[in-house]
């Protein structure tokens, strides 16, 4: 495949990824659920992107990094600090970012999480009471989606020419 074709194809996969993660964010915002089908689609898009962009050497590192973080996220899930869909989406987002884009992703995630939480607290929208109304749940997927799209837009996942 010529370089121009692989560059275009990789950009198409990145746009598709942004669309899928945006859909996951909207779904979580409305229903507080994230479909497993969306998580599988994002993982398959990652494999497709890695094959098109020639980044196969990074795949084991990305999988290892995402798995390591998944262990911590499962602990947060067990404590009731995160929902299961958020754990899955954050894990697949970290699969995409890998080690080389993790810091940018983390900074963007912090910024978007703070903004999202502030808006929810001010407007009182998109919250759900759990445990008999003792705790307020806030959908986390919009912040994850914004951070991953931000990483894509900043060019961290760009195919080297």
Phi and psi in degrees as a GROMACS rama.xvg file:
@    title "Ramachandran Plot"
@    xaxis  label "Phi"
@    yaxis  label "Psi"
@TYPE xy
-61.7049  156.428  UNK-2
-59.2669  -41.8024  UNK-3
-63.2445  -40.7191  UNK-4
-66.056  -41.4925  UNK-5
-68.6483  -34.1781  UNK-6
-64.3242  -46.1883  UNK-7
-63.5463  -44.975  UNK-8
-62.8484  -40.3151  UNK-9
-65.8771  -35.8245  UNK-10
-66.3531  -37.6083  UNK-11
-62.753  -42.196  UNK-12
-64.3198  -40.0131  UNK-13
-64.2541  -39.6716  UNK-14
-65.4684  -42.1225  UNK-15
-62.7846  -39.5622  UNK-16
-62.5411  -44.8507  UNK-17
-61.153  -39.1311  UNK-18
-65.8494  -43.2232  UNK-19
-66.2592  -43.6293  UNK-20
-69.3241  -32.5021  UNK-21
-65.456  -42.2345  UNK-22
-62.9616  -40.7186  UNK-23
-61.3  -39.8543  UNK-24
-65.0887  -44.9782  UNK-25
-63.8815  -42.3266  UNK-26
-62.5708  -45.11  UNK-27
-64.8277  -38.6444  UNK-28
-62.1301  -38.3377  UNK-29
-85.4803  -40.7036  UNK-30
-118.966  -5.99027  UNK-31
60.727  32.4548  UNK-32
-137.509  148.992  UNK-33
-127.991  119.781  UNK-34
-67.3421  140.699  UNK-35
-61.8778  -29.7499  UNK-36
-61.3741  -36.6698  UNK-37
-69.0902  -37.6466  UNK-38
-65.5988  -44.6179  UNK-39
-63.4504  -41.1609  UNK-40
-61.1996  -42.4661  UNK-41
-65.4218  -38.7179  UNK-42
-66.522  -41.7232  UNK-43
-67.0994  -37.627  UNK-44
-63.1114  -35.5512  UNK-45
-63.6347  -44.6348  UNK-46
-62.8583  -42.7343  UNK-47
-62.3806  -44.0202  UNK-48
-63.0491  -42.6193  UNK-49
-62.534  -38.0243  UNK-50
-72.8087  -38.5803  UNK-51
-71.6355  -41.4873  UNK-52
-84.045  -8.83796  UNK-53
76.3367  26.2596  UNK-54
-98.5514  31.3034  UNK-55
-61.1257  -29.7568  UNK-56
-67.4144  -23.4159  UNK-57
-86.5933  -17.3747  UNK-58
-58.5738  -48.1925  UNK-59
-59.8265  -38.4411  UNK-60
-65.1393  -42.6376  UNK-61
-63.6134  -41.8151  UNK-62
-65.4127  -44.0743  UNK-63
-61.8768  -43.6402  UNK-64
-63.6576  -47.4852  UNK-65
-63.0097  -37.4342  UNK-66
-66.8019  -42.286  UNK-67
-60.5412  -45.4015  UNK-68
-68.0688  -33.8215  UNK-69
-58.6283  -37.6922  UNK-70
-59.6396  -44.5954  UNK-71
-67.1601  -39.4152  UNK-72
-66.6516  -34.8562  UNK-73
-63.8088  -37.5012  UNK-74
-62.718  -44.6792  UNK-75
-62.1458  -37.9042  UNK-76
-63.4479  -43.8083  UNK-77
-62.63  -32.4938  UNK-78
-79.8695  -8.7429  UNK-79
83.9512  15.6346  UNK-80
-85.3091  -21.0351  UNK-81
-138.271  152.253  UNK-82
-84.4911  161.232  UNK-83
-63.4653  -39.5474  UNK-84
-65.0062  -39.1065  UNK-85
-64.8178  -38.944  UNK-86
-61.8009  -46.4011  UNK-87
-64.4727  -44.9274  UNK-88
-67.0162  -41.3758  UNK-89
-65.6897  -37.8456  UNK-90
-63.7263  -45.4831  UNK-91
-70.7094  -30.3809  UNK-92
-65.4664  -39.6789  UNK-93
-71.9242  -26.4102  UNK-94
-61.5292  -42.2701  UNK-95
-66.1029  -46.7571  UNK-96
-74.8239  -37.8631  UNK-97
63.6028  -170.543  UNK-98
-69.1891  -36.3973  UNK-99
-71.0986  -21.0707  UNK-100
-116.452  5.95812  UNK-101
-63.8483  -39.5644  UNK-102
-66.3255  -44.4879  UNK-103
-60.9265  -44.5259  UNK-104
-60.688  -45.152  UNK-105
-62.8719  -41.3183  UNK-106
-65.1478  -46.3601  UNK-107
-63.5039  -39.4224  UNK-108
-63.6697  -40.8271  UNK-109
-61.9108  -47.4638  UNK-110
-61.4237  -50.6253  UNK-111
-68.4664  -33.1879  UNK-112
-66.3077  -42.8323  UNK-113
-64.3248  -44.6259  UNK-114
-62.6332  -44.9597  UNK-115
-63.6588  -43.907  UNK-116
-64.8723  -40.646  UNK-117
-63.4052  -43.943  UNK-118
-64.2786  -42.7717  UNK-119
-63.7656  -41.4264  UNK-120
-66.8857  -39.3953  UNK-121
-71.6296  -48.0942  UNK-122
-89.6854  -20.3621  UNK-123
72.5274  18.3475  UNK-124
-94.459  158.735  UNK-125
53.5355  49.4079  UNK-126
-125.147  161.902  UNK-127
-145.295  133.437  UNK-128
-81.0146  140.154  UNK-129
-132.477  166.922  UNK-130
54.7035  48.8881  UNK-131
68.9542  26.6281  UNK-132
87.5184  5.08172  UNK-133
-75.0331  -29.776  UNK-134
-129.935  147.771  UNK-135
-101.226  128.814  UNK-136
-97.0318  138.512  UNK-137
-122.473  130.38  UNK-138
-65.477  131.343  UNK-139
-97.9514  -18.8438  UNK-140
-58.9309  -37.4249  UNK-141
-59.479  -37.1454  UNK-142
-70.4254  -40.9754  UNK-143
-63.1559  -44.9563  UNK-144
-62.3282  -44.8913  UNK-145
-62.5137  -40.4164  UNK-146
-66.8778  -42.3692  UNK-147
-67.5213  -42.1764  UNK-148
-64.1347  -37.2857  UNK-149
-61.2539  -41.7463  UNK-150
-61.7937  -42.9342  UNK-151
-63.1406  -46.8835  UNK-152
-67.703  -30.585  UNK-153
-75.4302  -8.03286  UNK-154
85.8083  13.7074  UNK-155
-66.2676  -30.182  UNK-156
-94.7361  10.2187  UNK-157
-60.2537  144.391  UNK-158
-75.6361  126.141  UNK-159
-65.5237  137.51  UNK-160
